[in-house]
């Protein structure tokens, strides 16, 4: 869940600002890579977000 939310957040930040373009290497490069994953695999990421939302709304048995 945390990784999926990080990918979605990084993709959103990348689309709004160019903040992540400066940090392509190093530790902060992880966020740039997450933004690239979100941009290139957006149908799969959105499907995973929908599945995560449904699983959170379903009561645990």
Predicted model as a PDB file, atoms N, CA, C, CB and O in Angstrom, pLDDT in the B-factor column:
MODEL        1                                                                  
ATOM      1  N   UNK A   1       0.832  -1.175   0.000  1.00 88.00           N  
ATOM      2  CA  UNK A   1       0.000   0.000   0.000  1.00 88.00           C  
ATOM      3  C   UNK A   1       0.885   1.250   0.000  1.00 88.00           C  
ATOM      4  CB  UNK A   1      -0.952  -0.008   1.212  1.00 88.00           C  
ATOM      5  O   UNK A   1       0.599   2.225  -0.694  1.00 88.00           O  
ATOM      6  N   UNK A   2       1.950   1.206   0.778  1.00 92.00           N  
ATOM      7  CA  UNK A   2       2.835   2.368   0.871  1.00 92.00           C  
ATOM      8  C   UNK A   2       3.535   2.622  -0.462  1.00 92.00           C  
ATOM      9  CB  UNK A   2       3.876   2.166   1.987  1.00 92.00           C  
ATOM     10  O   UNK A   2       3.674   3.769  -0.886  1.00 92.00           O  
ATOM     11  N   UNK A   3       3.970   1.562  -1.114  1.00 92.00           N  
ATOM     12  CA  UNK A   3       4.665   1.718  -2.394  1.00 92.00           C  
ATOM     13  C   UNK A   3       3.711   2.260  -3.454  1.00 92.00           C  
ATOM     14  CB  UNK A   3       5.268   0.372  -2.855  1.00 92.00           C  
ATOM     15  O   UNK A   3       4.091   3.119  -4.248  1.00 92.00           O  
ATOM     16  N   UNK A   4       2.501   1.774  -3.470  1.00 92.00           N  
ATOM     17  CA  UNK A   4       1.519   2.240  -4.430  1.00 92.00           C  
ATOM     18  C   UNK A   4       1.195   3.713  -4.207  1.00 92.00           C  
ATOM     19  CB  UNK A   4       0.251   1.399  -4.339  1.00 92.00           C  
ATOM     20  O   UNK A   4       1.099   4.479  -5.166  1.00 92.00           O  
ATOM     21  N   UNK A   5       1.030   4.107  -2.972  1.00 91.00           N  
ATOM     22  CA  UNK A   5       0.757   5.516  -2.679  1.00 91.00           C  
ATOM     23  C   UNK A   5       1.965   6.395  -2.991  1.00 91.00           C  
ATOM     24  CB  UNK A   5       0.353   5.684  -1.213  1.00 91.00           C  
ATOM     25  O   UNK A   5       1.800   7.542  -3.408  1.00 91.00           O  
ATOM     26  N   UNK A   6       3.171   5.876  -2.796  1.00 92.00           N  
ATOM     27  CA  UNK A   6       4.365   6.641  -3.145  1.00 92.00           C  
ATOM     28  C   UNK A   6       4.447   6.860  -4.659  1.00 92.00           C  
ATOM     29  CB  UNK A   6       5.629   5.922  -2.641  1.00 92.00           C  
ATOM     30  O   UNK A   6       4.802   7.949  -5.110  1.00 92.00           O  
ATOM     31  N   UNK A   7       4.122   5.832  -5.437  1.00 91.00           N  
ATOM     32  CA  UNK A   7       4.135   5.964  -6.896  1.00 91.00           C  
ATOM     33  C   UNK A   7       3.120   7.003  -7.342  1.00 91.00           C  
ATOM     34  CB  UNK A   7       3.842   4.611  -7.569  1.00 91.00           C  
ATOM     35  O   UNK A   7       3.425   7.839  -8.192  1.00 91.00           O  
ATOM     36  N   UNK A   8       1.917   6.961  -6.781  1.00 91.00           N  
ATOM     37  CA  UNK A   8       0.877   7.915  -7.154  1.00 91.00           C  
ATOM     38  C   UNK A   8       1.263   9.338  -6.764  1.00 91.00           C  
ATOM     39  CB  UNK A   8      -0.448   7.535  -6.499  1.00 91.00           C  
ATOM     40  O   UNK A   8       1.049  10.273  -7.535  1.00 91.00           O  
ATOM     41  N   UNK A   9       1.825   9.505  -5.582  1.00 89.00           N  
ATOM     42  CA  UNK A   9       2.222  10.830  -5.118  1.00 89.00           C  
ATOM     43  C   UNK A   9       3.357  11.398  -5.957  1.00 89.00           C  
ATOM     44  CB  UNK A   9       2.636  10.775  -3.656  1.00 89.00           C  
ATOM     45  O   UNK A   9       3.321  12.569  -6.335  1.00 89.00           O  
ATOM     46  N   UNK A  10       4.353  10.592  -6.249  1.00 89.00           N  
ATOM     47  CA  UNK A  10       5.482  11.058  -7.055  1.00 89.00           C  
ATOM     48  C   UNK A  10       5.039  11.432  -8.468  1.00 89.00           C  
ATOM     49  CB  UNK A  10       6.572   9.983  -7.115  1.00 89.00           C  
ATOM     50  O   UNK A  10       5.521  12.414  -9.033  1.00 89.00           O  
ATOM     51  N   UNK A  11       4.131  10.658  -9.032  1.00 88.00           N  
ATOM     52  CA  UNK A  11       3.631  10.967 -10.366  1.00 88.00           C  
ATOM     53  C   UNK A  11       2.870  12.280 -10.354  1.00 88.00           C  
ATOM     54  CB  UNK A  11       2.735   9.838 -10.884  1.00 88.00           C  
ATOM     55  O   UNK A  11       3.003  13.078 -11.282  1.00 88.00           O  
ATOM     56  N   UNK A  12       2.078  12.516  -9.325  1.00 89.00           N  
ATOM     57  CA  UNK A  12       1.338  13.771  -9.220  1.00 89.00           C  
ATOM     58  C   UNK A  12       2.280  14.959  -9.053  1.00 89.00           C  
ATOM     59  CB  UNK A  12       0.360  13.711  -8.049  1.00 89.00           C  
ATOM     60  O   UNK A  12       2.105  15.989  -9.703  1.00 89.00           O  
ATOM     61  N   UNK A  13       3.276  14.817  -8.186  1.00 87.00           N  
ATOM     62  CA  UNK A  13       4.235  15.906  -7.972  1.00 87.00           C  
ATOM     63  C   UNK A  13       5.009  16.186  -9.258  1.00 87.00           C  
ATOM     64  CB  UNK A  13       5.212  15.558  -6.820  1.00 87.00           C  
ATOM     65  O   UNK A  13       5.268  17.344  -9.588  1.00 87.00           O  
ATOM     66  N   UNK A  14       5.375  15.140  -9.977  1.00 85.00           N  
ATOM     67  CA  UNK A  14       6.095  15.305 -11.234  1.00 85.00           C  
ATOM     68  C   UNK A  14       5.245  16.050 -12.256  1.00 85.00           C  
ATOM     69  CB  UNK A  14       6.516  13.946 -11.789  1.00 85.00           C  
ATOM     70  O   UNK A  14       5.768  16.867 -13.014  1.00 85.00           O  
ATOM     71  N   UNK A  15       3.951  15.782 -12.287  1.00 85.00           N  
ATOM     72  CA  UNK A  15       3.096  16.450 -13.270  1.00 85.00           C  
ATOM     73  C   UNK A  15       2.843  17.914 -12.909  1.00 85.00           C  
ATOM     74  CB  UNK A  15       1.767  15.713 -13.391  1.00 85.00           C  
ATOM     75  O   UNK A  15       2.560  18.722 -13.794  1.00 85.00           O  
ATOM     76  N   UNK A  16       2.940  18.266 -11.635  1.00 86.00           N  
ATOM     77  CA  UNK A  16       2.685  19.640 -11.205  1.00 86.00           C  
ATOM     78  C   UNK A  16       3.938  20.515 -11.213  1.00 86.00           C  
ATOM     79  CB  UNK A  16       2.087  19.635  -9.824  1.00 86.00           C  
ATOM     80  O   UNK A  16       3.869  21.696 -11.554  1.00 86.00           O  
ATOM     81  N   UNK A  17       5.066  19.947 -10.842  1.00 83.00           N  
ATOM     82  CA  UNK A  17       6.306  20.712 -10.770  1.00 83.00           C  
ATOM     83  C   UNK A  17       7.431  19.929 -11.425  1.00 83.00           C  
ATOM     84  CB  UNK A  17       6.660  21.048  -9.309  1.00 83.00           C  
ATOM     85  O   UNK A  17       7.254  18.767 -11.791  1.00 83.00           O  
ATOM     86  N   UNK A  18       8.566  20.552 -11.571  1.00 78.00           N  
ATOM     87  CA  UNK A  18       9.750  19.854 -12.098  1.00 78.00           C  
ATOM     88  C   UNK A  18      10.711  19.540 -10.957  1.00 78.00           C  
ATOM     89  CB  UNK A  18      10.463  20.710 -13.191  1.00 78.00           C  
ATOM     90  O   UNK A  18      11.922  19.457 -11.166  1.00 78.00           O  
ATOM     91  N   UNK A  19      10.188  19.370  -9.782  1.00 75.00           N  
ATOM     92  CA  UNK A  19      10.996  19.141  -8.588  1.00 75.00           C  
ATOM     93  C   UNK A  19      11.793  17.844  -8.666  1.00 75.00           C  
ATOM     94  CB  UNK A  19      10.111  19.121  -7.363  1.00 75.00           C  
ATOM     95  O   UNK A  19      12.933  17.790  -8.205  1.00 75.00           O  
ATOM     96  N   UNK A  20      11.211  16.814  -9.236  1.00 75.00           N  
ATOM     97  CA  UNK A  20      11.862  15.510  -9.261  1.00 75.00           C  
ATOM     98  C   UNK A  20      12.874  15.362 -10.387  1.00 75.00           C  
ATOM     99  CB  UNK A  20      10.830  14.437  -9.379  1.00 75.00           C  
ATOM    100  O   UNK A  20      13.687  14.438 -10.361  1.00 75.00           O  
ATOM    101  N   UNK A  21      12.845  16.253 -11.379  1.00 75.00           N  
ATOM    102  CA  UNK A  21      13.783  16.141 -12.496  1.00 75.00           C  
ATOM    103  C   UNK A  21      15.215  16.437 -12.078  1.00 75.00           C  
ATOM    104  CB  UNK A  21      13.376  17.079 -13.613  1.00 75.00           C  
ATOM    105  O   UNK A  21      16.154  15.965 -12.719  1.00 75.00           O  
ATOM    106  N   UNK A  22      15.395  17.203 -11.021  1.00 76.00           N  
ATOM    107  CA  UNK A  22      16.741  17.550 -10.568  1.00 76.00           C  
ATOM    108  C   UNK A  22      17.407  16.398  -9.837  1.00 76.00           C  
ATOM    109  CB  UNK A  22      16.694  18.767  -9.669  1.00 76.00           C  
ATOM    110  O   UNK A  22      18.635  16.344  -9.764  1.00 76.00           O  
ATOM    111  N   UNK A  23      16.636  15.491  -9.304  1.00 74.00           N  
ATOM    112  CA  UNK A  23      17.160  14.420  -8.456  1.00 74.00           C  
ATOM    113  C   UNK A  23      17.012  13.064  -9.128  1.00 74.00           C  
ATOM    114  CB  UNK A  23      16.448  14.413  -7.104  1.00 74.00           C  
ATOM    115  O   UNK A  23      16.241  12.220  -8.671  1.00 74.00           O  
ATOM    116  N   UNK A  24      17.746  12.856 -10.205  1.00 80.00           N  
ATOM    117  CA  UNK A  24      17.634  11.586 -10.928  1.00 80.00           C  
ATOM    118  C   UNK A  24      18.565  10.511 -10.369  1.00 80.00           C  
ATOM    119  CB  UNK A  24      17.933  11.801 -12.401  1.00 80.00           C  
ATOM    120  O   UNK A  24      18.396   9.329 -10.671  1.00 80.00           O  
ATOM    121  N   UNK A  25      19.531  10.905  -9.569  1.00 81.00           N  
ATOM    122  CA  UNK A  25      20.468   9.943  -9.005  1.00 81.00           C  
ATOM    123  C   UNK A  25      20.486  10.089  -7.494  1.00 81.00           C  
ATOM    124  CB  UNK A  25      21.886  10.137  -9.591  1.00 81.00           C  
ATOM    125  O   UNK A  25      19.977  11.065  -6.943  1.00 81.00           O  
ATOM    126  N   UNK A  26      21.068   9.122  -6.845  1.00 80.00           N  
ATOM    127  CA  UNK A  26      21.177   9.163  -5.393  1.00 80.00           C  
ATOM    128  C   UNK A  26      19.917   8.655  -4.712  1.00 80.00           C  
ATOM    129  CB  UNK A  26      21.472  10.570  -4.936  1.00 80.00           C  
ATOM    130  O   UNK A  26      19.082   7.984  -5.317  1.00 80.00           O  
ATOM    131  N   UNK A  27      19.810   8.990  -3.455  1.00 80.00           N  
ATOM    132  CA  UNK A  27      18.677   8.520  -2.657  1.00 80.00           C  
ATOM    133  C   UNK A  27      17.370   9.136  -3.150  1.00 80.00           C  
ATOM    134  CB  UNK A  27      18.890   8.853  -1.172  1.00 80.00           C  
ATOM    135  O   UNK A  27      16.348   8.450  -3.195  1.00 80.00           O  
ATOM    136  N   UNK A  28      17.383  10.399  -3.516  1.00 81.00           N  
ATOM    137  CA  UNK A  28      16.169  11.043  -4.010  1.00 81.00           C  
ATOM    138  C   UNK A  28      15.777  10.574  -5.410  1.00 81.00           C  
ATOM    139  CB  UNK A  28      16.352  12.542  -4.012  1.00 81.00           C  
ATOM    140  O   UNK A  28      14.682  10.875  -5.886  1.00 81.00           O  
ATOM    141  N   UNK A  29      16.670   9.838  -6.067  1.00 86.00           N  
ATOM    142  CA  UNK A  29      16.357   9.265  -7.369  1.00 86.00           C  
ATOM    143  C   UNK A  29      15.276   8.201  -7.302  1.00 86.00           C  
ATOM    144  CB  UNK A  29      17.594   8.682  -7.978  1.00 86.00           C  
ATOM    145  O   UNK A  29      14.656   7.875  -8.314  1.00 86.00           O  
ATOM    146  N   UNK A  30      15.049   7.664  -6.121  1.00 89.00           N  
ATOM    147  CA  UNK A  30      13.976   6.685  -5.929  1.00 89.00           C  
ATOM    148  C   UNK A  30      12.629   7.314  -6.251  1.00 89.00           C  
ATOM    149  CB  UNK A  30      13.982   6.141  -4.482  1.00 89.00           C  
ATOM    150  O   UNK A  30      11.764   6.673  -6.848  1.00 89.00           O  
ATOM    151  N   UNK A  31      12.453   8.567  -5.856  1.00 88.00           N  
ATOM    152  CA  UNK A  31      11.189   9.256  -6.123  1.00 88.00           C  
ATOM    153  C   UNK A  31      11.027   9.554  -7.610  1.00 88.00           C  
ATOM    154  CB  UNK A  31      11.110  10.556  -5.316  1.00 88.00           C  
ATOM    155  O   UNK A  31       9.917   9.495  -8.139  1.00 88.00           O  
ATOM    156  N   UNK A  32      12.138   9.876  -8.289  1.00 87.00           N  
ATOM    157  CA  UNK A  32      12.084  10.105  -9.727  1.00 87.00           C  
ATOM    158  C   UNK A  32      11.711   8.809 -10.452  1.00 87.00           C  
ATOM    159  CB  UNK A  32      13.438  10.645 -10.242  1.00 87.00           C  
ATOM    160  O   UNK A  32      10.921   8.821 -11.397  1.00 87.00           O  
ATOM    161  N   UNK A  33      12.288   7.695  -9.998  1.00 88.00           N  
ATOM    162  CA  UNK A  33      11.970   6.397 -10.603  1.00 88.00           C  
ATOM    163  C   UNK A  33      10.520   6.009 -10.351  1.00 88.00           C  
ATOM    164  CB  UNK A  33      12.901   5.311 -10.057  1.00 88.00           C  
ATOM    165  O   UNK A  33       9.872   5.431 -11.223  1.00 88.00           O  
ATOM    166  N   UNK A  34      10.008   6.320  -9.172  1.00 89.00           N  
ATOM    167  CA  UNK A  34       8.598   6.031  -8.869  1.00 89.00           C  
ATOM    168  C   UNK A  34       7.681   6.851  -9.766  1.00 89.00           C  
ATOM    169  CB  UNK A  34       8.287   6.322  -7.384  1.00 89.00           C  
ATOM    170  O   UNK A  34       6.634   6.363 -10.192  1.00 89.00           O  
ATOM    171  N   UNK A  35       8.063   8.094 -10.057  1.00 89.00           N  
ATOM    172  CA  UNK A  35       7.266   8.925 -10.959  1.00 89.00           C  
ATOM    173  C   UNK A  35       7.278   8.357 -12.370  1.00 89.00           C  
ATOM    174  CB  UNK A  35       7.788  10.365 -10.965  1.00 89.00           C  
ATOM    175  O   UNK A  35       6.255   8.387 -13.055  1.00 89.00           O  
ATOM    176  N   UNK A  36       8.406   7.846 -12.810  1.00 89.00           N  
ATOM    177  CA  UNK A  36       8.485   7.223 -14.137  1.00 89.00           C  
ATOM    178  C   UNK A  36       7.622   5.974 -14.208  1.00 89.00           C  
ATOM    179  CB  UNK A  36       9.937   6.873 -14.481  1.00 89.00           C  
ATOM    180  O   UNK A  36       6.954   5.738 -15.214  1.00 89.00           O  
ATOM    181  N   UNK A  37       7.628   5.184 -13.164  1.00 90.00           N  
ATOM    182  CA  UNK A  37       6.776   3.983 -13.123  1.00 90.00           C  
ATOM    183  C   UNK A  37       5.316   4.398 -13.227  1.00 90.00           C  
ATOM    184  CB  UNK A  37       7.019   3.164 -11.815  1.00 90.00           C  
ATOM    185  O   UNK A  37       4.548   3.785 -13.968  1.00 90.00           O  
ATOM    186  N   UNK A  38       4.930   5.427 -12.493  1.00 90.00           N  
ATOM    187  CA  UNK A  38       3.548   5.887 -12.525  1.00 90.00           C  
ATOM    188  C   UNK A  38       3.136   6.433 -13.872  1.00 90.00           C  
ATOM    189  CB  UNK A  38       3.337   6.931 -11.484  1.00 90.00           C  
ATOM    190  O   UNK A  38       1.986   6.275 -14.282  1.00 90.00           O  
ATOM    191  N   UNK A  39       4.073   7.084 -14.578  1.00 88.00           N  
ATOM    192  CA  UNK A  39       3.751   7.628 -15.896  1.00 88.00           C  
ATOM    193  C   UNK A  39       3.637   6.526 -16.945  1.00 88.00           C  
ATOM    194  CB  UNK A  39       4.809   8.641 -16.320  1.00 88.00           C  
ATOM    195  O   UNK A  39       2.717   6.540 -17.763  1.00 88.00           O  
ATOM    196  N   UNK A  40       4.550   5.592 -16.925  1.00 91.00           N  
ATOM    197  CA  UNK A  40       4.588   4.573 -17.972  1.00 91.00           C  
ATOM    198  C   UNK A  40       3.594   3.441 -17.749  1.00 91.00           C  
ATOM    199  CB  UNK A  40       5.970   4.005 -18.073  1.00 91.00           C  
ATOM    200  O   UNK A  40       3.093   2.861 -18.713  1.00 91.00           O  
ATOM    201  N   UNK A  41       3.306   3.122 -16.508  1.00 91.00           N  
ATOM    202  CA  UNK A  41       2.387   2.032 -16.207  1.00 91.00           C  
ATOM    203  C   UNK A  41       1.083   2.545 -15.605  1.00 91.00           C  
ATOM    204  CB  UNK A  41       3.041   1.041 -15.258  1.00 91.00           C  
ATOM    205  O   UNK A  41       0.487   1.881 -14.758  1.00 91.00           O  
ATOM    206  N   UNK A  42       0.639   3.723 -16.039  1.00 87.00           N  
ATOM    207  CA  UNK A  42      -0.520   4.342 -15.405  1.00 87.00           C  
ATOM    208  C   UNK A  42      -1.793   3.494 -15.436  1.00 87.00           C  
ATOM    209  CB  UNK A  42      -0.792   5.644 -16.061  1.00 87.00           C  
ATOM    210  O   UNK A  42      -2.532   3.535 -14.452  1.00 87.00           O  
ATOM    211  N   UNK A  43      -2.108   2.729 -16.482  1.00 90.00           N  
ATOM    212  CA  UNK A  43      -3.315   1.890 -16.413  1.00 90.00           C  
ATOM    213  C   UNK A  43      -3.231   0.832 -15.315  1.00 90.00           C  
ATOM    214  CB  UNK A  43      -3.551   1.209 -17.754  1.00 90.00           C  
ATOM    215  O   UNK A  43      -4.215   0.559 -14.627  1.00 90.00           O  
ATOM    216  N   UNK A  44      -2.049   0.241 -15.158  1.00 92.00           N  
ATOM    217  CA  UNK A  44      -1.876  -0.789 -14.139  1.00 92.00           C  
ATOM    218  C   UNK A  44      -1.860  -0.188 -12.730  1.00 92.00           C  
ATOM    219  CB  UNK A  44      -0.585  -1.567 -14.392  1.00 92.00           C  
ATOM    220  O   UNK A  44      -2.368  -0.785 -11.781  1.00 92.00           O  
ATOM    221  N   UNK A  45      -1.277   0.987 -12.615  1.00 91.00           N  
ATOM    222  CA  UNK A  45      -1.244   1.659 -11.312  1.00 91.00           C  
ATOM    223  C   UNK A  45      -2.653   2.073 -10.907  1.00 91.00           C  
ATOM    224  CB  UNK A  45      -0.308   2.894 -11.350  1.00 91.00           C  
ATOM    225  O   UNK A  45      -3.031   1.926  -9.745  1.00 91.00           O  
ATOM    226  N   UNK A  46      -3.425   2.586 -11.848  1.00 90.00           N  
ATOM    227  CA  UNK A  46      -4.793   2.978 -11.517  1.00 90.00           C  
ATOM    228  C   UNK A  46      -5.649   1.761 -11.175  1.00 90.00           C  
ATOM    229  CB  UNK A  46      -5.419   3.752 -12.679  1.00 90.00           C  
ATOM    230  O   UNK A  46      -6.500   1.839 -10.288  1.00 90.00           O  
ATOM    231  N   UNK A  47      -5.442   0.651 -11.856  1.00 93.00           N  
ATOM    232  CA  UNK A  47      -6.161  -0.581 -11.522  1.00 93.00           C  
ATOM    233  C   UNK A  47      -5.782  -1.074 -10.134  1.00 93.00           C  
ATOM    234  CB  UNK A  47      -5.874  -1.670 -12.562  1.00 93.00           C  
ATOM    235  O   UNK A  47      -6.634  -1.543  -9.378  1.00 93.00           O  
ATOM    236  N   UNK A  48      -4.499  -0.966  -9.803  1.00 92.00           N  
ATOM    237  CA  UNK A  48      -4.048  -1.365  -8.465  1.00 92.00           C  
ATOM    238  C   UNK A  48      -4.639  -0.450  -7.398  1.00 92.00           C  
ATOM    239  CB  UNK A  48      -2.511  -1.346  -8.384  1.00 92.00           C  
ATOM    240  O   UNK A  48      -4.970  -0.914  -6.307  1.00 92.00           O  
ATOM    241  N   UNK A  49      -4.778   0.849  -7.694  1.00 91.00           N  
ATOM    242  CA  UNK A  49      -5.400   1.777  -6.735  1.00 91.00           C  
ATOM    243  C   UNK A  49      -6.876   1.441  -6.517  1.00 91.00           C  
ATOM    244  CB  UNK A  49      -5.262   3.233  -7.228  1.00 91.00           C  
ATOM    245  O   UNK A  49      -7.375   1.511  -5.394  1.00 91.00           O  
ATOM    246  N   UNK A  50      -7.560   1.079  -7.584  1.00 92.00           N  
ATOM    247  CA  UNK A  50      -8.964   0.691  -7.459  1.00 92.00           C  
ATOM    248  C   UNK A  50      -9.092  -0.578  -6.618  1.00 92.00           C  
ATOM    249  CB  UNK A  50      -9.594   0.478  -8.854  1.00 92.00           C  
ATOM    250  O   UNK A  50      -9.950  -0.660  -5.739  1.00 92.00           O  
ATOM    251  N   UNK A  51      -8.244  -1.560  -6.886  1.00 92.00           N  
ATOM    252  CA  UNK A  51      -8.274  -2.792  -6.093  1.00 92.00           C  
ATOM    253  C   UNK A  51      -7.952  -2.527  -4.627  1.00 92.00           C  
ATOM    254  CB  UNK A  51      -7.289  -3.810  -6.663  1.00 92.00           C  
ATOM    255  O   UNK A  51      -8.560  -3.124  -3.739  1.00 92.00           O  
ATOM    256  N   UNK A  52      -6.996  -1.633  -4.370  1.00 92.00           N  
ATOM    257  CA  UNK A  52      -6.650  -1.303  -3.000  1.00 92.00           C  
ATOM    258  C   UNK A  52      -7.821  -0.606  -2.299  1.00 92.00           C  
ATOM    259  CB  UNK A  52      -5.399  -0.415  -2.966  1.00 92.00           C  
ATOM    260  O   UNK A  52      -8.110  -0.887  -1.136  1.00 92.00           O  
ATOM    261  N   UNK A  53      -8.485   0.292  -3.007  1.00 91.00           N  
ATOM    262  CA  UNK A  53      -9.633   0.973  -2.426  1.00 91.00           C  
ATOM    263  C   UNK A  53     -10.772   0.019  -2.105  1.00 91.00           C  
ATOM    264  CB  UNK A  53     -10.120   2.048  -3.359  1.00 91.00           C  
ATOM    265  O   UNK A  53     -11.402   0.130  -1.053  1.00 91.00           O  
ATOM    266  N   UNK A  54     -11.037  -0.909  -3.000  1.00 93.00           N  
ATOM    267  CA  UNK A  54     -12.094  -1.893  -2.758  1.00 93.00           C  
ATOM    268  C   UNK A  54     -11.733  -2.779  -1.573  1.00 93.00           C  
ATOM    269  CB  UNK A  54     -12.335  -2.753  -4.015  1.00 93.00           C  
ATOM    270  O   UNK A  54     -12.583  -3.085  -0.737  1.00 93.00           O  
ATOM    271  N   UNK A  55     -10.469  -3.190  -1.503  1.00 91.00           N  
ATOM    272  CA  UNK A  55     -10.075  -4.057  -0.388  1.00 91.00           C  
ATOM    273  C   UNK A  55     -10.139  -3.315   0.952  1.00 91.00           C  
ATOM    274  CB  UNK A  55      -8.658  -4.601  -0.616  1.00 91.00           C  
ATOM    275  O   UNK A  55     -10.396  -3.930   1.987  1.00 91.00           O  
ATOM    276  N   UNK A  56      -9.909  -2.018   0.936  1.00 90.00           N  
ATOM    277  CA  UNK A  56     -10.013  -1.247   2.187  1.00 90.00           C  
ATOM    278  C   UNK A  56     -11.459  -1.020   2.595  1.00 90.00           C  
ATOM    279  CB  UNK A  56      -9.307   0.097   2.043  1.00 90.00           C  
ATOM    280  O   UNK A  56     -11.753  -0.899   3.784  1.00 90.00           O  
ATOM    281  N   UNK A  57     -12.359  -0.961   1.633  1.00 92.00           N  
ATOM    282  CA  UNK A  57     -13.768  -0.744   1.946  1.00 92.00           C  
ATOM    283  C   UNK A  57     -14.490  -2.017   2.367  1.00 92.00           C  
ATOM    284  CB  UNK A  57     -14.463  -0.148   0.759  1.00 92.00           C  
ATOM    285  O   UNK A  57     -15.500  -1.961   3.068  1.00 92.00           O  
ATOM    286  N   UNK A  58     -13.977  -3.151   1.944  1.00 90.00           N  
ATOM    287  CA  UNK A  58     -14.599  -4.424   2.321  1.00 90.00           C  
ATOM    288  C   UNK A  58     -14.295  -4.719   3.798  1.00 90.00           C  
ATOM    289  CB  UNK A  58     -14.085  -5.591   1.403  1.00 90.00           C  
ATOM    290  O   UNK A  58     -13.157  -4.569   4.242  1.00 90.00           O  
ATOM    291  N   UNK A  59     -15.299  -5.130   4.538  1.00 79.00           N  
ATOM    292  CA  UNK A  59     -15.034  -5.458   5.949  1.00 79.00           C  
ATOM    293  C   UNK A  59     -14.243  -6.755   6.071  1.00 79.00           C  
ATOM    294  CB  UNK A  59     -16.354  -5.575   6.734  1.00 79.00           C  
ATOM    295  O   UNK A  59     -14.425  -7.689   5.291  1.00 79.00           O  
ATOM    296  N   UNK A  60     -13.380  -6.791   7.046  1.00 71.00           N  
ATOM    297  CA  UNK A  60     -12.564  -7.983   7.284  1.00 71.00           C  
ATOM    298  C   UNK A  60     -13.411  -9.051   7.966  1.00 71.00           C  
ATOM    299  CB  UNK A  60     -11.316  -7.641   8.147  1.00 71.00           C  
ATOM    300  O   UNK A  60     -14.220  -8.743   8.842  1.00 71.00           O  
ATOM    301  N   UNK A  61     -13.227 -10.290   7.568  1.00 68.00           N  
ATOM    302  CA  UNK A  61     -14.025 -11.374   8.147  1.00 68.00           C  
ATOM    303  C   UNK A  61     -13.194 -12.190   9.086  1.00 68.00           C  
ATOM    304  CB  UNK A  61     -14.611 -12.265   7.064  1.00 68.00           C  
ATOM    305  O   UNK A  61     -13.690 -13.151   9.674  1.00 68.00           O  
TER     306      UNK A  61                                                      
ENDMDL                                                                          
END                                                                             
